Amino acid sequence: MARPLMPKATAVWLVENTALTFEQIAEFCDLHLLEVQAIADDEVAVGMQGLDPVTNSQLVQEEIDRCAADPAARLKLAISDIPMPSPRSAGARYTPVSKRQDKPDAIDWLLQHHPELSDQQISRLLGTTKTTITAVRQRTHWNASNIKPRNPVELGLCSQEELDRALAKVRPAAAAAEPAEATETSGPAGAEN
């Protein structure tokens, strides 16, 4: 269910400036009926500045008038013609300074437990560089003596879903390669005689 921006501030404005019932306001703002009643009694949201849903294009005045005339009617949120922002791409992301030191540990864990992942996939998954991955693999990393393999999910460097997706991309290709290798090593049928 779509709800207005800043529902409590919107409820404050509707209580103060309209003749709508508490039920109508509660349903529109997705608040409990008692909370709207407490707003009207100045027990909740004391001193809160009301947010006018008409000036914010969340409601039209005709909709308020229609519902004020009919207590059984329900307010409907106005459909905005403003385009929604596009979701952020899954590109490079910020890693807090406190977690950056954990990246070599996560790289080492991935190299040991999932060698089928390419350097590019590890780089994308952890937000690191191929140079760092190579240094960890060859034990030439500046801190190689202190690297201990640790799960990147537990370290908070990636989610389990992201790791599963990366592995799912690799596994179909690996499964397709296995039957081809098996037929090459067994030779033609009946060659044992």
ABEGO torsion letter per residue (X at the ends): XBBBBGAAAAAAAAAAABABBAAAAAAAAGBBAAAAAAAAAGABGBGBBBBBAAAAGABBAAAAAAAAABAABBBBBBBBABBBBBBBBABBBBBBAAAAAAAAAAAAAAAAABAABBAAAAAAAAGBBAAAAAAAAAGABAAAAABBBBBAAAAGABBAAAAAAAAAAAAAAAAAAAAAAAAAAAEBBGAAX
